[in-house]
Amino acid sequence: MSEVPQIQILDKKNYFTQALVSLPDALPLPPLKASSLRIRTVVLTISLNTVANATKSAVLSSWTVHPLPSSTPAPYNDASKYGRINSWGYGQVAESTFPGVSKDAYVYGYLPIGTLPFDITVETRPGVPGHIFATDTARQHLLATYNRYMVHPEPKLLADEIASRSPALAFETAFRIMHESAFVLNAWAYCPRPEHSVPLSGLDTSFSTKATDLTDAVVLVLAPGSKVALAFAWMLRNERHQGGANPRKIVGVASEHSVDFVKATGLYNETVLTSEENPVELLKSWGVAKDKNLVLIDFGGRGGAGVKWASALKPVYPKLGFAMIGVEVTENSTADAVKTAIGLGGVPFNFSQLRDEAIKRTGEAEYFEAVDRSLKDFMQNQIPGFEARWEEGMEAVMEGYKAFCTSSVGSNVGLVYKV
Ligand SMILES: NC(=O)c1ccc[n+]([C@@H]2O[C@H](COP(=O)([O-])OP(=O)(O)OC[C@H]3O[C@@H](n4cnc5c(N)ncnc54)[C@H](OP(=O)(O)O)[C@@H]3O)[C@@H](O)[C@H]2O)c1
């Protein structure tokens, strides 16, 4: 008998309210359209980035990526109140009418959280072999990143890794897209040759494109234990050329929840608490002059840390560059907090548009080769104290999401699920 699919559904106003909903009426699945793939999520990760699907839904159009299925029972079938978020990971092709990708292949990309397969119509494009693109009209308003899927070149190997709960696959799943986000930050936004840098905010030219020169800069990293920050700090140390714009000091500014882990990674020259009473005095004690390059990068620090630190530093350090990469977990929309941060000179980062621009400038194949090389190196080094942990089943996924809502997940843990 076929499994009864289960999906996570969130309250679109109170993101901490979630339900695991069974969909017996979804079966049998309808016939698959031409040139399409039916994909079932099999491996996914939950992180601050997953929760950002809800908190930043207005920017990311999150609820529209994988809408509520028509078989959703009441009361969850009300799309004005309920919706689904998405996660990065591997899906397996359950059915295919697209000649380039066969049944049982695996794709990496943006997936729904649940075991109900989803259908996309796809095409290949000149560029990188094995990359396919969703062409459904209903998805064309999304950022380009969400419509790109990468076919795994060795499905048997991946199947074995999933079956054996390979630690390397868990680490890769926890980090892959976060590593790439860090890659565009390090190589393109904070380019070692600043004259070639790509604006942090992508196509949104209303934001300042300056203050991304890291020459002799002090870089203050909020949520320094986040996966994207860890990868970024690693790249600042390992992937910048001698003679380029290199920072003087990389400082992890962590909450009390994550400070011990952050210190133990050895990636930061200094680690301080977000609750530090006087950030200006701290910088003075390091001899940071007012006209020096100072960069504050918020990867989603708890307790409004970004606004707190920017408010303290901005009046004293006029050259402060303030980048907004992440948002902390909140039960309701973060729109007001984002507005306040922008008022302090915060520039929102747009990974998808930076990736598009980097591809345009360097060539698609070259771009992905460089990302893959960097990921391989990064994975060989690992992060001291970090553990990517396998869990199984949708109930476990729900617990993982809840752990972020209750601030009870350690930064040293990457949550990876087989569903
Ligand atoms: N704009 C873009 O295009 C883009 C691209 C990639 C990633 N991002 C964003 O970057 C951020 C980091 O993503 P990630 O997947 O790397 O995150 P992650 O590993 O799950 O981040 C963990 C860190 O987030 C902070 N945090 C804030 N609220 C938390 C909570 N309730 N529970 C646990 N930790 C919390 C903690 O730092 P403290 O303990 O120091 O507070 C913690 O160390 C996300 O907001 C993501 O959306 C944005």
The ligand as an ORCA input file, in Angstrom:
! r2SCAN-3c Opt
* xyz 0 1
  N      19.553     36.991      2.355
  C      19.947     35.866      1.760
  O      19.947     35.761      0.530
  C      20.395     34.729      2.636
  C      21.130     33.646      2.133
  C      21.542     32.647      3.005
  C      21.213     32.718      4.341
  N      20.485     33.775      4.784
  C      20.101     33.885      6.189
  O      21.212     33.694      7.060
  C      20.714     33.286      8.342
  C      21.531     32.116      8.853
  O      21.118     30.926      8.232
  P      21.721     29.505      8.686
  O      20.908     28.468      8.038
  O      23.184     29.537      8.510
  O      21.342     29.560     10.226
  P      21.713     28.650     11.471
  O      22.946     27.890     11.251
  O      20.506     27.904     11.882
  O      21.970     29.853     12.527
  C      22.140     29.609     13.863
  C      22.424     30.925     14.571
  O      21.303     31.790     14.453
  C      21.136     32.577     15.625
  N      19.731     32.457     16.059
  C      18.817     33.476     16.042
  N      17.642     33.059     16.502
  C      17.789     31.737     16.833
  C      16.907     30.759     17.394
  N      15.653     31.031     17.713
  N      17.378     29.507     17.598
  C      18.651     29.207     17.288
  N      19.542     30.087     16.757
  C      19.110     31.357     16.540
  C      22.103     32.040     16.652
  O      23.148     32.990     16.841
  P      23.270     33.729     18.265
  O      23.256     32.621     19.281
  O      24.560     34.448     18.210
  O      22.059     34.629     18.330
  C      22.642     30.751     16.047
  O      23.996     30.557     16.314
  C      19.226     32.969      8.131
  O      18.428     34.051      8.583
  C      19.117     32.833      6.625
  O      17.824     33.066      6.120
  C      20.068     34.763      3.963
*
